[in-house]
Amino acid sequence: MDLDVFVSAHRAEWDRLDALLRNQRRLSGAEVDELVALYQRTATHLSVIQSSAPDPQLTGRLSQLVARARSAVTGTRRASWRDVTRFLAHGFPAAVYRSRHWWVPTALLSIAVAALLGWWIGTHPEIQSSIAAPNQLRELTRPGGEYETYYSSHPATSFAAQVWTNNAQAAAMCLVLGVFLGLPVLWILFLNMLNLGVGIGLMSAVGRLDVFLGLVLPHGLLELTAVFVAAGTGLRLGWTLIDPGPRTRRAALAEEGRAALGMALGLALVLFVSGAIEGFVTPSGLPTWARIGIGVAAELAFLAYVYVLGGRAARAGGMGDLAEPERSAAVPTAA
């Protein structure tokens, strides 16, 4: 496409649209119709330029023009509590449900890796000695040692807030960094499993694995599930760059990216619950069975939320993306 010819042919339309936008408060009915028609044509022009002859300066100008026109045509929209309710009841669980074929295998493989690392460390004293000095290992694993006192080392409220912040950042990194073909996500996931495997290995080596699991399971079930969901979604986002399916790569990445960002907000709420359990339940004086029971109940509630509400929303067409009126207009492309 000859860009100069294209610009010469359509510049008058863009200038006319700009003029109408500057005077939209005094537009007649015919001028409003003209504004809508010019907005649609300019959006098409922008798509053609982006796909055929991208020019940064022209693309920037038309992008601003289309955004202003879209705001004038559709009007501004304010978020409401109805949007929050719709997101929590439909958007978020649908997005998690749709990505289950990624995060469920991610969870199973990750747990297997952590268990294998734990067995390897627990059965090889030379590996244990490479992790820390013997006196440090004793301090970590003894009754009343650092593994046990870690969860009560700070006031419950500040500890829960710190845990929530750290876990939410890790989940957000998995979601955002998935765009780099998922490679950073695999590294973050491995570090988490390595940390879990070290604890399993060291505590099993001294015959105190039951104590370790009693401390980890109450909050760890829900916490790790949230991490696995974030990691699986990040990997899916990375795969979208390789195989966008029937959509254009740009449209597929935009759609999956919006769903991933929305999922980050939902997972922050999930991790808030796990952080509260870690801050208040894990170090509490409740019996081990009661603490683990609370963790199992929270995990089952989340899975029911995803598979019942999320499955229903997904079957109704929910994708975790923005509602149809809120998305940018897409120009049809040939198959």
Secondary structure, DSSP 8 states (H G I E B T S, - for coil): --HHHHHHHHHHHHHHHHHHHHTGGG--HHHHHHHHHHHHHHHHHHHHHHHHS--HHHHHHHHHHHHHHHHHHH------HHHHHHIIIIIHHHHHHHTHHHHHHHHHHHHHHHHHHHHHHHT-HHHHHHHS-HHHHHHHHSTTSHHHHGGGSS-HHHHHHHHHHHHHHHHHHHHHHTTTTTHHHHHHHHHHHHHHHHHHHHHHHTT-HHHHHHHHHHHHHHHHHHHHHHHHHHHHHHHHHH--TTS-HHHHHHHHHHHHHHHHHHHHHHHHHHHHIIIIITTSSS-HHHHHHHHHHHHHHHHHIIIIIIHHHHHTT--SS--GGGS--------
